[in-house]
Amino acid sequence: MLLAAAAVYGVANSSAFTFQDVRVEGAALTDPAAVERVLDEVRGGNLFGLRTVPLEAALLNLPTVRTASVAVGLPSSLVVRLEERSPVLVWRVGAARFLVDRDGRLFARVADEPGPEVATLPVVEDRRAASAGLSIGGQLEPVYLDAATRLVSLVPADVGSEATAFSVAVGDINGFVLRAHPQDWTAVFGFYTLSLRTPDLIPGQVRLLRSLIIGREPLVERVILASETDGTYIAKPTPKPTPTPKATPAP
């Protein structure tokens, strides 16, 4: 027993088991330097008796990380395995673009040159005055996330449009607005709440939009969708006729 105790003491205090190296797996969006900073407090310590649970809890504070595990790789390394948050859309506020996960968490900024997985994500432009303060770690209201994910999933064929693409914005005056490109008509879907006017209205509004667009799309400037059955459209202004040139009097 004394020999065993001495051996344990020797291992626990041996410089051969000092933490020197780290291997990070699964960090596509997470800054490796941020992981290193979490581990700084144990760097140089002995790995034999290291408690990994506090390190895993600290890694969960990184906004891009959903789950984390830390394993000791004797004699001198740690292996960090991350499961990152998966973006479902891009939330744009002014010049800032944030990645949003399925829980509505704004967990990272979009890189200047994003990879293909991010570059193809749908975008929602948030023009609400209250959204100017949004930052990484912020949380979207569930009703806004629900409405946004439903609307960005729409494609022109869903409403019988000849457009090549749709864009979605939300503001303080009209709520959610969908714009068709290059036709440049807009559809006002409005505001949603958790109880009175929920995003469950959207499928019915889409059907109504289709009935208002088909056969008259080139003439439409704006569609207002008050409910699933109540809606109207505003026609584009009729171009003024070109004035007939005045005849030049004969000399």
C-alpha positions in Angstrom: 0.0 0.0 0.0 2.8 2.4 0.8 4.4 1.6 -2.5 1.2 2.2 -4.3 0.7 5.5 -2.5 4.2 6.5 -3.3 3.7 5.7 -7.0 0.5 7.7 -7.2 2.2 10.6 -5.5 5.1 10.4 -7.9 2.9 10.3 -11.0 0.7 13.2 -9.7 3.8 15.4 -9.2 5.9 14.2 -12.2 6.8 16.8 -14.8 6.3 14.0 -17.4 2.5 14.5 -17.1 2.5 18.3 -17.4 -0.1 19.8 -19.7 1.7 21.1 -22.8 -0.4 20.4 -26.0 -4.1 20.6 -27.0 -5.9 19.1 -29.9 -9.2 20.7 -30.8 -11.8 18.8 -32.9 -15.0 20.1 -34.4 -14.0 23.8 -34.4 -15.3 25.1 -37.7 -16.8 28.3 -36.3 -15.1 28.5 -32.9 -11.9 30.5 -32.6 -9.2 28.1 -31.5 -7.6 31.0 -29.5 -10.8 31.2 -27.5 -10.5 27.5 -26.6 -6.9 28.0 -25.6 -7.8 30.9 -23.3 -10.3 28.6 -21.5 -7.5 26.1 -20.9 -4.9 28.7 -19.8 -5.8 28.2 -16.2 -4.6 24.6 -16.2 -1.7 24.9 -18.6 1.5 23.7 -17.0 -0.4 21.7 -14.5 -0.3 18.0 -13.9 -2.8 16.0 -16.1 -2.9 12.9 -13.9 -5.4 14.5 -11.4 -7.0 17.0 -13.7 -10.7 17.5 -13.4 -12.2 18.0 -16.8 -15.8 18.9 -15.8 -15.1 22.5 -15.0 -13.2 23.0 -18.3 -16.2 21.5 -20.2 -18.5 23.9 -18.4 -16.3 26.9 -19.2 -16.2 25.9 -22.9 -20.0 26.0 -23.0 -19.8 29.7 -22.4 -18.3 30.2 -25.8 -21.3 31.4 -28.0 -20.6 28.9 -30.8 -20.4 25.8 -28.6 -23.5 23.6 -28.0 -21.7 20.7 -26.3 -18.0 20.1 -25.3 -15.9 17.3 -23.9 -12.4 17.3 -22.7 -10.3 14.1 -22.5 -6.8 13.7 -21.1 -4.2 12.2 -23.5 -1.3 11.1 -21.4 1.4 12.0 -21.0 1.0 15.7 -21.8 -2.0 16.6 -24.0 -5.7 17.4 -23.8 -8.2 16.6 -26.5 -11.2 19.0 -26.8 -14.2 17.8 -28.9 -16.8 20.4 -29.7 -20.3 20.2 -31.1 -21.0 23.6 -32.5 -24.3 25.4 -33.0 -25.7 24.9 -36.5 -26.9 28.0 -38.3 -30.3 28.1 -39.9 -30.3 31.6 -41.2 -28.4 34.9 -41.2 -29.8 37.8 -39.3 -28.7 41.2 -40.7 -28.8 44.3 -38.6 -27.3 47.2 -40.5 -23.9 46.2 -41.6 -23.7 43.4 -39.0 -24.5 39.8 -40.1 -25.1 37.2 -37.4 -25.5 33.4 -37.6 -28.7 32.2 -35.8 -29.3 28.7 -34.7 -32.6 26.8 -34.3 -33.0 28.2 -30.8 -32.8 31.8 -32.0 -29.3 32.4 -30.5 -27.1 34.8 -32.4 -23.9 32.9 -31.9 -21.3 34.2 -34.4 -20.7 36.9 -37.0 -20.6 36.0 -40.7 -17.0 36.0 -42.0 -16.1 38.4 -44.8 -15.5 35.4 -47.0 -17.9 32.7 -45.6 -17.8 29.1 -46.6 -20.4 27.5 -48.8 -22.4 26.3 -45.9 -22.9 29.9 -44.7 -23.0 31.7 -48.0 -26.1 29.8 -49.0 -28.1 30.4 -45.8 -31.3 32.6 -46.1 -31.0 36.1 -44.9 -33.5 38.2 -42.9 -32.9 42.0 -42.7 -34.0 43.4 -39.3 -34.8 47.1 -39.6 -36.4 47.4 -36.1 -35.0 50.3 -34.0 -34.8 48.0 -31.0 -32.6 45.6 -32.8 -29.7 48.0 -33.1 -28.3 46.7 -29.9 -28.3 43.0 -30.9 -24.9 41.3 -30.5 -23.4 37.8 -30.3 -25.1 35.9 -27.5 -28.4 37.7 -28.1 -31.6 35.9 -28.4 -34.4 36.4 -31.0 -38.0 36.3 -29.8 -39.5 32.9 -30.6 -42.4 34.4 -32.5 -39.9 36.3 -34.8 -37.8 33.3 -35.3 -40.8 31.2 -36.2 -42.2 33.7 -38.7 -38.7 34.3 -40.2 -37.9 30.7 -40.8 -41.3 30.1 -42.4 -41.0 33.1 -44.8 -37.3 32.5 -45.8 -38.3 29.0 -46.9 -40.7 30.3 -49.6 -39.6 30.1 -53.2 -41.3 32.0 -56.1 -43.0 28.8 -57.3 -44.9 28.6 -54.0 -46.9 31.7 -55.0 -46.9 31.2 -58.8 -44.4 34.0 -59.3 -42.0 34.5 -62.2 -39.4 36.1 -59.8 -36.0 34.6 -59.5 -35.6 35.2 -55.7 -37.3 36.5 -52.6 -35.9 38.6 -49.8 -37.4 39.0 -46.3 -37.2 42.0 -44.0 -38.9 43.0 -40.7 -39.5 46.5 -39.5 -41.4 48.6 -37.1 -44.0 49.9 -39.5 -45.1 46.9 -41.6 -43.7 43.9 -39.7 -42.6 41.2 -42.0 -42.3 42.1 -45.7 -41.4 39.8 -48.6 -39.9 41.4 -51.8 -39.7 39.7 -55.2 -36.7 40.1 -57.4 -36.4 41.4 -60.1 -40.1 42.1 -60.3 -39.8 44.4 -57.3 -43.3 43.9 -55.8 -43.7 43.5 -52.1 -46.0 41.5 -49.9 -46.8 42.8 -46.4 -47.3 39.8 -44.0 -47.4 42.0 -41.0 -46.7 41.4 -37.3 -47.2 38.2 -35.3 -47.7 37.5 -31.6 -47.7 34.4 -29.5 -51.5 34.2 -29.1 -53.6 36.6 -31.2 -51.9 36.6 -34.6 -49.5 33.7 -34.6 -47.2 32.6 -37.5 -49.6 29.8 -38.1 -51.4 32.3 -40.3 -48.5 32.2 -42.8 -49.6 29.2 -44.9 -53.0 30.7 -45.4 -51.4 34.1 -46.3 -49.2 32.4 -48.8 -52.3 30.8 -50.5 -54.0 34.2 -50.6 -50.8 35.8 -52.0 -50.8 33.2 -54.8 -54.4 34.0 -55.7 -53.6 37.7 -55.9 -50.4 37.4 -57.9 -51.3 34.8 -60.5 -52.3 36.4 -63.8 -51.5 40.0 -62.8 -47.9 39.9 -61.4 -46.5 42.5 -63.8 -49.2 44.9 -62.7 -48.7 44.5 -58.9 -46.7 46.9 -56.8 -47.7 45.9 -53.3 -49.8 43.2 -51.7 -51.3 43.5 -48.2 -52.2 40.3 -46.4 -54.3 41.2 -43.4 -55.2 37.6 -42.7 -55.6 34.2 -44.4 -58.7 35.4 -46.3 -58.5 39.2 -46.2 -56.0 40.8 -48.6 -55.7 43.3 -51.4 -53.1 44.6 -53.9 -52.0 48.0 -55.1 -51.3 48.2 -58.8 -48.2 49.9 -60.2 -48.8 53.5 -61.4 -49.7 53.7 -65.1 -46.8 55.3 -67.0 -47.6 58.7 -68.3 -47.8 58.9 -72.1 -44.8 60.3 -73.9 -45.6 63.9 -75.0 -46.1 64.3 -78.7 -43.2 66.4 -80.1 -44.3 69.8 -81.3 -44.0 70.4 -85.0 -41.3 72.7 -86.0 -42.8 75.6 -88.0 -41.6 75.9 -91.6 -39.0 78.6 -92.2 
